[in-house]
Amino acid sequence: MVIDRESVEKPPEVIDPPKSLPTADFYQLIHEQISNEDDSMNQRVNWLIISQSFFFSGFATLLSSPPKPENDGYADLHDLLLWIIPGISLITSLLIYVGILTSLVYMASLRKSFQTYPSDNTTEHFPPIQGTTTTRRLAQMPAVVVPLLFICTWIVLLVQELR
């Protein structure tokens, strides 16, 4: 019986390491990942704004309704909803904000991964991945600040409700 040396698998210690991607290919890979994560982050901001519009509408409706409804059962429900709506809104804002911060951290790690990747001349004339630091920070500002505005607003409303 003849054994073909080409068909015998090498043990794991002898397997050649995979060849590195050219920097341009790695750039494209990282760029796509950052783009996907940026899209996800923008969707979270949209969810936040849409959810908060519903919560604020419900809260405003409660505030404009008579403080003592005709039915006493509704009075208790009215008082309860004055706490529940801001509470749920605050929790929703916090959860979405955590998702946004997670996206920002992940995109930063992707940028760092690209910056530490061995470079060659294939990306010599490529733009910086995800723009310059200034443009990136300015572009991400709404995703960072808007949730904080909602969080602060609901905290103020809850504190006001305590008085």
C-alpha atoms as a printed R data frame, in Angstrom:
    type eleno elety resid chain resno       x      y      z
1   ATOM     1    CA   MET     A     1   0.000  0.000  0.000
2   ATOM     2    CA   VAL     A     2   1.401  3.369 -1.053
3   ATOM     3    CA   ILE     A     3   0.640  6.440  1.052
4   ATOM     4    CA   ASP     A     4   0.378  9.694 -0.764
5   ATOM     5    CA   ARG     A     5   2.230 12.263  1.352
6   ATOM     6    CA   GLU     A     6   0.149 15.123 -0.082
7   ATOM     7    CA   SER     A     7  -3.103 13.628  1.187
8   ATOM     8    CA   VAL     A     8  -1.910 13.155  4.763
9   ATOM     9    CA   GLU     A     9  -3.002 15.969  7.014
10  ATOM    10    CA   LYS     A    10  -0.331 17.815  8.899
11  ATOM    11    CA   PRO     A    11  -0.568 17.846 12.676
12  ATOM    12    CA   PRO     A    12  -1.783 21.172 14.073
13  ATOM    13    CA   GLU     A    13   1.716 22.262 15.144
14  ATOM    14    CA   VAL     A    14   2.959 22.138 11.568
15  ATOM    15    CA   ILE     A    15   0.061 23.868  9.816
16  ATOM    16    CA   ASP     A    16   1.199 27.008  8.096
17  ATOM    17    CA   PRO     A    17  -0.345 30.140  9.599
18  ATOM    18    CA   PRO     A    18  -2.860 31.843  7.335
19  ATOM    19    CA   LYS     A    19  -1.407 34.486  5.109
20  ATOM    20    CA   SER     A    20  -2.145 38.049  6.135
21  ATOM    21    CA   LEU     A    21  -4.679 40.002  4.190
22  ATOM    22    CA   PRO     A    22  -3.380 42.962  2.235
23  ATOM    23    CA   THR     A    23  -4.053 46.145  4.192
24  ATOM    24    CA   ALA     A    24  -6.615 47.267  1.586
25  ATOM    25    CA   ASP     A    25  -8.645 44.079  2.135
26  ATOM    26    CA   PHE     A    26  -8.437 44.445  5.900
27  ATOM    27    CA   TYR     A    27  -9.462 48.113  5.542
28  ATOM    28    CA   GLN     A    28 -12.546 47.018  3.587
29  ATOM    29    CA   LEU     A    29 -13.406 44.378  6.192
30  ATOM    30    CA   ILE     A    30 -13.086 46.828  9.095
31  ATOM    31    CA   HIS     A    31 -14.925 49.546  7.160
32  ATOM    32    CA   GLU     A    32 -17.882 47.201  6.561
33  ATOM    33    CA   GLN     A    33 -17.994 46.189 10.230
34  ATOM    34    CA   ILE     A    34 -17.907 49.819 11.357
35  ATOM    35    CA   SER     A    35 -20.599 50.726  8.823
36  ATOM    36    CA   ASN     A    36 -22.865 47.917 10.092
37  ATOM    37    CA   GLU     A    37 -22.327 48.931 13.706
38  ATOM    38    CA   ASP     A    38 -22.920 52.596 12.880
39  ATOM    39    CA   ASP     A    39 -26.206 51.644 11.191
40  ATOM    40    CA   SER     A    40 -27.223 49.668 14.295
41  ATOM    41    CA   MET     A    41 -26.374 52.620 16.513
42  ATOM    42    CA   ASN     A    42 -28.462 54.954 14.340
43  ATOM    43    CA   GLN     A    43 -31.381 52.524 14.543
44  ATOM    44    CA   ARG     A    44 -31.110 52.628 18.335
45  ATOM    45    CA   VAL     A    45 -31.267 56.432 18.252
46  ATOM    46    CA   ASN     A    46 -34.380 56.188 16.052
47  ATOM    47    CA   TRP     A    47 -35.961 53.693 18.476
48  ATOM    48    CA   LEU     A    48 -35.214 56.085 21.308
49  ATOM    49    CA   ILE     A    49 -36.807 59.073 19.618
50  ATOM    50    CA   ILE     A    50 -39.884 57.128 18.510
51  ATOM    51    CA   SER     A    51 -40.388 55.499 21.912
52  ATOM    52    CA   GLN     A    52 -39.942 58.782 23.733
53  ATOM    53    CA   SER     A    53 -42.511 60.501 21.529
54  ATOM    54    CA   PHE     A    54 -45.079 57.884 22.574
55  ATOM    55    CA   PHE     A    55 -44.121 58.167 26.242
56  ATOM    56    CA   PHE     A    56 -44.271 61.965 26.212
57  ATOM    57    CA   SER     A    57 -47.640 61.881 24.449
58  ATOM    58    CA   GLY     A    58 -49.049 59.512 27.048
59  ATOM    59    CA   PHE     A    59 -47.594 61.548 29.883
60  ATOM    60    CA   ALA     A    60 -48.959 64.819 28.461
61  ATOM    61    CA   THR     A    61 -52.386 63.226 28.080
62  ATOM    62    CA   LEU     A    62 -52.293 62.182 31.726
63  ATOM    63    CA   LEU     A    63 -51.319 65.670 32.821
64  ATOM    64    CA   SER     A    64 -54.128 67.264 30.832
65  ATOM    65    CA   SER     A    65 -56.760 64.891 32.200
66  ATOM    66    CA   PRO     A    66 -58.703 65.929 35.296
67  ATOM    67    CA   PRO     A    67 -56.818 65.185 38.533
68  ATOM    68    CA   LYS     A    68 -59.910 63.594 40.083
69  ATOM    69    CA   PRO     A    69 -61.692 61.437 37.510
70  ATOM    70    CA   GLU     A    70 -65.377 60.675 38.042
71  ATOM    71    CA   ASN     A    71 -64.592 57.059 38.893
72  ATOM    72    CA   ASP     A    72 -62.352 56.593 41.970
73  ATOM    73    CA   GLY     A    73 -60.742 53.514 40.422
74  ATOM    74    CA   TYR     A    74 -59.418 55.684 37.647
75  ATOM    75    CA   ALA     A    75 -57.938 58.147 40.131
76  ATOM    76    CA   ASP     A    76 -55.633 55.443 41.509
77  ATOM    77    CA   LEU     A    77 -54.729 54.325 38.005
78  ATOM    78    CA   HIS     A    78 -54.063 57.935 37.004
79  ATOM    79    CA   ASP     A    79 -51.668 58.381 39.933
80  ATOM    80    CA   LEU     A    80 -49.957 55.083 39.166
81  ATOM    81    CA   LEU     A    81 -49.483 55.962 35.499
82  ATOM    82    CA   LEU     A    82 -47.891 59.279 36.493
83  ATOM    83    CA   TRP     A    83 -45.089 57.129 37.946
84  ATOM    84    CA   ILE     A    84 -45.058 54.223 35.512
85  ATOM    85    CA   ILE     A    85 -44.728 56.220 32.297
86  ATOM    86    CA   PRO     A    86 -41.684 58.243 33.420
87  ATOM    87    CA   GLY     A    87 -40.171 55.125 35.030
88  ATOM    88    CA   ILE     A    88 -40.508 52.972 31.926
89  ATOM    89    CA   SER     A    89 -39.347 55.865 29.761
90  ATOM    90    CA   LEU     A    90 -36.248 56.309 31.908
91  ATOM    91    CA   ILE     A    91 -35.443 52.587 31.821
92  ATOM    92    CA   THR     A    92 -35.978 52.483 28.041
93  ATOM    93    CA   SER     A    93 -33.681 55.475 27.581
94  ATOM    94    CA   LEU     A    94 -30.991 53.903 29.770
95  ATOM    95    CA   LEU     A    95 -31.130 50.560 27.954
96  ATOM    96    CA   ILE     A    96 -30.915 52.156 24.536
97  ATOM    97    CA   TYR     A    97 -28.078 54.389 25.761
98  ATOM    98    CA   VAL     A    98 -26.135 51.316 26.914
99  ATOM    99    CA   GLY     A    99 -26.597 49.848 23.423
100 ATOM   100    CA   ILE     A   100 -25.321 53.069 21.854
101 ATOM   101    CA   LEU     A   101 -22.275 53.165 24.142
102 ATOM   102    CA   THR     A   102 -21.580 49.510 23.338
103 ATOM   103    CA   SER     A   103 -21.606 50.349 19.626
104 ATOM   104    CA   LEU     A   104 -19.182 53.235 20.184
105 ATOM   105    CA   VAL     A   105 -16.793 51.012 22.156
106 ATOM   106    CA   TYR     A   106 -16.946 48.296 19.490
107 ATOM   107    CA   MET     A   107 -16.268 50.779 16.678
108 ATOM   108    CA   ALA     A   108 -13.298 52.147 18.638
109 ATOM   109    CA   SER     A   109 -11.903 48.625 18.995
110 ATOM   110    CA   LEU     A   110 -12.329 48.059 15.248
111 ATOM   111    CA   ARG     A   111 -10.446 51.292 14.500
112 ATOM   112    CA   LYS     A   112  -7.675 50.256 16.876
113 ATOM   113    CA   SER     A   113  -7.533 46.832 15.234
114 ATOM   114    CA   PHE     A   114  -6.973 48.517 11.883
115 ATOM   115    CA   GLN     A   115  -4.394 50.955 13.267
116 ATOM   116    CA   THR     A   116  -2.323 48.116 14.724
117 ATOM   117    CA   TYR     A   117  -2.610 45.936 11.614
118 ATOM   118    CA   PRO     A   118   0.646 45.589  9.656
119 ATOM   119    CA   SER     A   119   0.423 48.096  6.843
120 ATOM   120    CA   ASP     A   120   1.552 47.980  3.272
121 ATOM   121    CA   ASN     A   121   1.245 50.500  0.469
122 ATOM   122    CA   THR     A   122  -2.227 49.339 -0.674
123 ATOM   123    CA   THR     A   123  -4.040 51.899  1.512
124 ATOM   124    CA   GLU     A   124  -1.682 54.790  0.923
125 ATOM   125    CA   HIS     A   125  -4.381 57.058 -0.550
126 ATOM   126    CA   PHE     A   126  -7.369 55.738  1.420
127 ATOM   127    CA   PRO     A   127  -9.275 58.105  3.725
128 ATOM   128    CA   PRO     A   128  -8.932 57.553  7.469
129 ATOM   129    CA   ILE     A   129 -11.160 54.771  8.649
130 ATOM   130    CA   GLN     A   130 -14.369 56.377  9.995
131 ATOM   131    CA   GLY     A   131 -13.063 59.884  9.286
132 ATOM   132    CA   THR     A   132 -10.878 62.135 11.375
133 ATOM   133    CA   THR     A   133 -11.231 62.261 15.143
134 ATOM   134    CA   THR     A   134 -12.991 65.637 15.010
135 ATOM   135    CA   THR     A   135 -15.528 64.707 12.330
136 ATOM   136    CA   ARG     A   136 -16.192 61.346 13.983
137 ATOM   137    CA   ARG     A   137 -16.836 62.921 17.397
138 ATOM   138    CA   LEU     A   138 -19.084 65.606 15.947
139 ATOM   139    CA   ALA     A   139 -21.029 63.015 13.945
140 ATOM   140    CA   GLN     A   140 -21.495 60.802 17.014
141 ATOM   141    CA   MET     A   141 -22.525 63.661 19.296
142 ATOM   142    CA   PRO     A   142 -26.301 63.319 18.716
143 ATOM   143    CA   ALA     A   143 -26.131 59.604 19.534
144 ATOM   144    CA   VAL     A   144 -24.401 60.431 22.817
145 ATOM   145    CA   VAL     A   145 -26.231 63.614 23.850
146 ATOM   146    CA   VAL     A   146 -29.863 62.979 22.842
147 ATOM   147    CA   PRO     A   147 -30.305 59.945 25.132
148 ATOM   148    CA   LEU     A   148 -28.811 61.938 28.003
149 ATOM   149    CA   LEU     A   149 -31.350 64.699 27.394
150 ATOM   150    CA   PHE     A   150 -34.226 62.229 27.637
151 ATOM   151    CA   ILE     A   151 -32.706 60.562 30.706
152 ATOM   152    CA   CYS     A   152 -32.309 63.914 32.477
153 ATOM   153    CA   THR     A   153 -35.821 65.006 31.519
154 ATOM   154    CA   TRP     A   154 -37.429 61.868 32.936
155 ATOM   155    CA   ILE     A   155 -35.339 62.096 36.112
156 ATOM   156    CA   VAL     A   156 -36.487 65.699 36.614
157 ATOM   157    CA   LEU     A   157 -40.112 64.660 36.068
158 ATOM   158    CA   LEU     A   158 -39.796 61.784 38.544
159 ATOM   159    CA   VAL     A   159 -38.155 64.024 41.138
160 ATOM   160    CA   GLN     A   160 -40.888 66.602 40.586
161 ATOM   161    CA   GLU     A   161 -43.467 63.878 41.157
162 ATOM   162    CA   LEU     A   162 -41.896 63.187 44.575
163 ATOM   163    CA   ARG     A   163 -42.642 66.733 45.752
